[in-house]
Amino acid sequence: MHNRIWSEAFGGGDFDHNRLTQELVDLGISPFVTMEQAVEEKSPNTMNGPQAHEISHANA
């Protein structure tokens, strides 16, 4: 999410996924994490679903 508009793939943005993950690891927590992407009208449209999934997986 950038400027409160959902991006196509997970990565850096308004919510710091990497920090959340590191905080959980530091606490000794290893949860199962599900990533759900919900694009909206103002989301960029520059890649297809498999491409967005591949980028999100690499950034997770």
N, C-alpha and C positions, 0 to 999 in steps of 0.2 A: 504494500500500500504506500503510495506517495501522495502527499497532500490530500489524504482521505479518499483517494481514488484507487480502487483495486488494480494491481498490476497483473500481468499475465502469468508470472512465475514468482515463486518465493525467492526472496533475497533481501538485501538491505532496503530499508524503507522506514516508515513511520513506527513500525513495531520491530524491536530488536530480537529476532529469533535466536541469534547466536548467543546473546547474553542470557536469555531464558534457559537455553540448553546448558550453558556453562554453570549457571546457578544451580540447576538440578543436579548436575554431575558433582559439583562441589558439596552438595548436601547428601550425596550418596544415593540419590534417587535415579532410577533408570526406568522411566515409564515408557509404555508403548505410545508413540505419538502418531496421530493421524493428521495429514495435511489436506485441507479442503479448500479449493480455490473457487471463488465465486466472482467471475468477471461481471462488469456492469456496463451500462451505456457509454460511460466516459473512459472505460478501460482501453488501452491501446490494443490494436488488433494486428500484431506483427508476426505471430507464430501460430502454429496449429497445436492441438492438444498434446500430442506426443512430445513435441519440442518443448512446450511449457513444463511438462512433467519431468523431462530429462534435466532441464535447468534447475527446477525446484529441488529435485533429488540431489543434484550436485551441491546445492547451497544449504542443504539441510544438515 
